[in-house]
Amino acid sequence: MLVCLVPAAASAMLPYSQDFEGLVQSDTGALAGDGWLVFGNVFGPDWAYWYGYGPFPAPNDGAAFCAIVIGQGGTEQGDQQLSVYSDYANGDHGNGAWIESNVFQERTVGAEDVGDVWIFDFDAKRGNLAGSSTAAAFIKTLDPNAGYAMTNYITLDMTAIPDTWAPYSLEISIDASLEGQILQFGFTNTATNYEPSAIFYDNVAFYYEGYVPVEASTWSGVKSLY
């Protein structure tokens, strides 16, 4: 049985939970409306940095970054899942560039978060990922007072996961140096020459360790945060 989570104390960062069942699969704005963002980085064939673009509201149209898909889930995942893949609308794929696509939620770390451990849980399975494509899940922090320099980048390699569903988890400890910084949690992949790069995700949750698990009582058995 999956769980819902009840807060034990105040926090500046809002928790998040999504099983994608309540989003309209045909709505091109469904992921953007749920707070998902995307950002692209482009590297040349020699890995020299070319440019970045975004953040933009996450699309849900099948051509770039991400989409809600139907029928890839198991018993725990339900009917709808999140598919994350490369930005195939970027024509530099055909120029041999490496396209790094990031799909994520964003929070601002507050003073109330200092001392907490935040956990990023999700289910995943390998989709149509092939060739030299790679994929990862991440938590990162960015300092807006230092040109958005990255101060943490915690990753889990998803490139070689099996094509069956399994749970995964990342976590970050919030110390005083992170107050006021931007925290992002989500998924990334890197692909070139239009090679396949999809990973499926579901039952995404972001919460702090002080939350108390409570058994969910919804008909679908999916996790949610209250």
C-alpha positions in Angstrom: 0.0 0.0 0.0 1.4 3.4 -0.9 1.1 6.3 1.6 -0.1 9.8 2.0 2.0 12.0 4.2 0.9 14.4 7.0 3.1 17.3 8.0 4.6 17.3 11.5 6.0 20.8 11.4 5.9 24.0 9.3 8.1 24.2 6.2 8.8 27.0 3.6 9.1 24.5 0.8 5.9 22.9 -0.2 5.8 19.1 -0.6 4.6 17.6 -3.8 2.9 14.4 -4.9 1.6 13.3 -8.3 0.4 10.0 -9.7 -0.6 11.7 -13.0 -4.1 10.1 -12.9 -5.8 13.4 -12.3 -4.2 15.3 -15.2 -5.9 15.4 -18.6 -3.7 13.4 -20.9 -4.9 15.3 -24.0 -4.3 18.8 -22.4 -1.1 20.2 -23.8 -0.9 22.5 -20.7 -1.5 19.7 -18.1 2.1 19.4 -16.9 2.8 23.1 -17.0 -0.4 23.7 -14.9 1.0 21.2 -12.3 4.2 23.3 -12.0 6.5 21.3 -14.2 9.3 23.3 -16.0 11.9 22.4 -18.6 15.3 23.6 -19.4 17.7 22.6 -22.2 21.5 22.7 -22.4 23.2 22.1 -25.7 26.8 20.8 -26.1 28.8 20.4 -29.3 30.0 17.0 -30.6 33.2 17.6 -28.6 31.1 18.5 -25.5 31.9 22.2 -25.7 29.0 24.2 -24.2 27.0 25.9 -26.9 23.9 27.4 -25.2 21.0 26.9 -22.8 17.3 27.7 -23.1 14.5 28.0 -20.6 13.1 27.6 -18.1 9.8 27.1 -20.0 6.5 25.6 -18.9 6.7 21.9 -19.5 5.0 20.8 -22.8 2.7 17.8 -23.1 2.6 17.3 -26.8 4.9 14.4 -27.5 7.6 16.4 -29.4 9.8 17.8 -26.8 11.0 17.0 -23.2 8.0 15.2 -21.7 4.4 14.0 -22.0 1.7 12.2 -20.1 1.3 8.7 -21.6 -1.3 6.0 -21.1 -0.9 2.3 -20.5 2.7 1.9 -19.3 1.9 1.4 -15.6 1.5 -1.7 -13.4 -0.8 -2.2 -10.5 0.9 0.5 -8.4 1.1 3.0 -11.3 -2.4 3.1 -12.7 -3.3 4.3 -16.2 -1.2 7.4 -16.7 2.5 8.0 -16.4 5.1 10.7 -17.1 7.4 10.0 -20.0 10.7 12.1 -20.1 12.9 12.2 -23.1 15.0 14.5 -25.2 13.9 17.8 -26.9 13.5 16.3 -30.4 12.2 19.7 -31.6 15.8 21.0 -31.3 17.3 20.8 -34.7 20.9 20.7 -33.4 20.2 17.0 -32.8 21.0 16.6 -36.5 24.2 18.6 -36.1 25.6 16.0 -33.8 25.0 18.1 -30.7 24.3 16.6 -27.3 20.9 17.9 -26.1 20.5 17.8 -22.3 16.9 18.0 -21.4 15.7 18.8 -17.8 12.1 18.3 -16.6 11.6 19.5 -13.0 9.7 21.1 -10.2 11.2 24.1 -8.4 11.2 25.4 -4.8 12.9 28.2 -2.8 14.6 27.1 0.4 13.4 29.0 3.5 14.8 29.4 7.0 12.2 26.9 8.2 13.7 24.2 6.0 17.2 24.4 7.6 17.9 21.1 9.4 15.4 19.1 7.4 16.1 16.2 5.2 14.0 16.3 2.0 13.2 13.1 0.1 12.5 12.7 -3.6 10.7 9.4 -4.2 9.4 8.0 -7.5 8.7 4.8 -9.5 10.5 4.4 -12.8 11.0 1.9 -15.7 13.1 2.1 -18.8 11.3 3.1 -22.0 12.7 3.4 -25.5 16.2 4.5 -24.5 19.0 3.4 -26.9 22.3 4.3 -28.5 24.4 6.7 -26.5 21.5 8.3 -24.7 21.7 8.6 -20.9 19.1 9.5 -18.2 19.2 10.5 -14.5 17.0 11.7 -11.7 18.3 14.7 -9.7 18.0 17.1 -6.8 20.0 20.3 -7.4 20.4 23.7 -5.7 21.2 27.0 -7.4 22.5 30.2 -5.7 20.7 33.2 -7.2 23.2 35.5 -5.5 26.1 33.9 -7.3 24.8 33.9 -10.9 22.7 30.8 -10.2 25.8 28.7 -9.6 25.0 25.1 -8.8 25.8 24.3 -5.2 24.4 20.7 -5.0 23.8 18.1 -7.8 22.6 14.8 -6.3 21.9 12.3 -9.1 20.7 8.7 -9.6 21.7 7.1 -12.9 18.5 5.8 -14.7 20.2 4.8 -17.9 20.4 1.1 -17.3 17.3 0.5 -15.2 15.1 -2.4 -16.1 12.0 -2.2 -18.2 9.9 -3.2 -15.2 8.7 -0.8 -12.5 10.7 -0.2 -9.3 10.9 2.5 -6.6 13.8 4.9 -6.4 14.8 7.6 -4.0 17.1 10.6 -3.5 17.5 12.9 -0.5 19.2 16.2 0.4 20.0 17.7 3.8 19.2 21.4 4.1 21.9 23.4 5.9 22.0 27.2 6.6 24.1 27.9 3.5 21.1 26.9 1.3 18.6 29.4 2.7 17.3 31.5 -0.2 18.6 29.2 -2.9 16.6 27.5 -5.6 16.0 23.8 -5.2 15.0 21.7 -8.2 14.0 18.0 -8.3 13.2 16.1 -11.4 14.6 14.2 -14.3 17.2 14.7 -17.1 18.5 12.9 -20.2 21.1 13.6 -22.8 20.8 12.4 -26.4 22.2 13.2 -29.8 21.2 12.5 -33.5 17.6 11.9 -32.5 18.4 8.7 -30.6 15.7 7.3 -28.4 15.9 8.4 -24.8 12.6 7.8 -22.9 12.2 6.8 -19.2 8.8 6.4 -17.6 8.1 7.8 -14.1 5.1 7.7 -11.8 4.1 8.2 -8.1 6.4 11.2 -7.7 6.7 12.6 -4.2 8.8 15.3 -2.6 8.6 15.7 1.2 10.6 16.2 4.3 11.6 13.5 6.7 9.5 14.9 9.5 6.3 13.9 7.7 4.4 10.9 9.2 3.3 8.2 6.8 -0.4 7.4 6.9 -2.0 4.6 5.0 -3.8 6.0 1.9 -7.5 5.2 1.6 -8.2 6.2 -2.0 -9.7 3.7 -4.4 -6.6 3.7 -6.6 -4.1 3.2 -3.8 -1.9 5.9 -5.2 0.2 8.2 -2.9 -0.8 11.8 -2.2 0.4 14.6 0.1 -1.9 16.5 2.4 
